[in-house]
């Protein structure tokens, strides 16, 4: 149980740092996101009430392990600003944003790789 409260404290601190407002833990919501019959995300989302944010009154947060190369756990926070309106939609849009980021990184990597190939002088 102590680990949960340690994680909540980490999330509160991250929300304050990232979003510049106070955060007070409200509740935990279990989320199970399924796509095409496959679980894409399952876990607990912590819900925080915000104080002093100009647009959002609520923020969703969780810790998760990213790719197998990641060390430790990654902190994710999502403000409740439309279209985000629940813990489930916060997870959904986080997944979409992460997939878009991966696609951009992949395109940049492939573009740089092709550019490097084009710049190499031909061997005799």
Helices and strands as residue ranges (DSSP letters): H 2-19, E 22-35, E 38-51, E 58-64, E 74-79, H 87-119
